[in-house]
Amino acid sequence: MESKQYVVALEISSSKIVGVLGEPNANGGVEILDIEAERSLNCVRWGCIQNVEETKMRVNRVISRLEERISPKKITGVYVGIGGRSVHNHEMNVSTIYDEERMITESVIEALRDRYYSEAEVQGDILEVVPCQYFVDNNEIANPIGAYGTSIKVRFNGVVAKSTLKLNINRALDSQYAIKGYIVTPLAMAEHVLSNEERQLGCMLVDFGAETVTVSIFRKGVLQYLATLPMGSQLITRDLTNLNVLEDAAEEIKKTSGNAIASDSGRGILVDGVKSTDVQNYVVARSEEIVANINEQISYSGLSRDQIGGGIVLVGGGSQLNGFNRLVEDKTKLKVRFGSIPANVMLHDRAARGIEYLEVISILAQATSMMKIGDSCVQEPVKVEEPIVEEKVVEEKNETEEYAETDVEKPLTMPQRKPKKQDDEDDEVRRPRRKGGDNTAAEDDYEENDSKKRVSSFSSMFQNLKIKLTKVFEESDDAYDNYDEENKRPKNT
């Protein structure tokens, strides 16, 4: 059986748990074979697992359905995207001074990165460390590798999250599936959704989800700022439940009738018993609040709007709200576009091309680039050789074997040769033998002598018989001469 390489990615977000199965291709991309999802509103809040056991059950269902696509193979490992309310960046400068001028190498940069991990005063786990800016002898330089100087300073941006974020993911997977790597979701999306030009000019990536909005700002090709806002499209849905509708109905109203931009028509058309004007009031008010917080992140990053020449890229299910992209563009005065599926990703299911799966697809694409040759998230089925069933052949035992196994004396089943007469044995002993093993002539001589003996014996026997008969006849003649025929009595002598 030919062994294939498979990659599996998992995203645990506030609205759903999504698993995706892919197969890397020869061009460095990935071919998506299947995407499965489970709702997670009751067990995941703000991107963090709240109910571990409920999450574990839903993760198992997602992976089981993915396994059906490649049965009888089994998924043994996954790459997990990590995000949520506690994810943010922590900036720190790390520097060193040398006694004399020396060349800056990759090992020097790695040593400074290690110092960030050990010296950064953060609460939680450091998920990723990204170098943002380099200075050699206090002069900024784009690439320090190969430069000479007596000092080197690097401005690092670490991505930090609460320790419980990773801990609960480990608990949910429960060692049933090996975690082959954690992938910071905003960084993965920036790598595969943003163009290189956008990252160089300056670009803001906005992931508008169900309960969180993650804002990542890139410039000069690297991360400059990252923050997660504890608000999302679910707030709009819950606002609409104030119109005396259940949450599921409110979600449907938001998708079909909601608009982030106020309408000038003022019409009060009823939608499922609810006035459209009331719906618009709730949707517009909450949408403007969310956009205002997104807009404020530019100033928090320390960058000006002129330094974000690449504009804003929207991803996430919440960004699909009618008019939301136009509202962002109007408030930020920056150009806005929607993120799209990376060019190196090929989907089998066209229905999965929606932007709602862009996060997990980006995680999968990043995992593919991290995998080593021959590595796989799927275990091939173990070949079980079928036992060779030998037919039992019942062999009939011959009589010799039967009686050999018992103490019963074996009867004669073949005619026995009669013992030779002593004369024959003597003759056998007396047979002349020729040296060299060739006894043919000797046997001929024996047969000739034997014949002569038999003739001589017959002649001797015949002579004896003749003598006896002659004697008998002579005695008869004498008796006849002494017999008186007339008186019927022997004569008196």
Order of alpha helices (4+ residues) and beta strands (2+ residues): beta-beta-beta-beta-beta-alpha-beta-beta-beta-alpha-beta-beta-beta-alpha-beta-alpha-alpha-beta-beta-beta-alpha-alpha-beta-beta-alpha-beta-alpha-beta-beta-alpha-beta-alpha-alpha-alpha-beta-beta
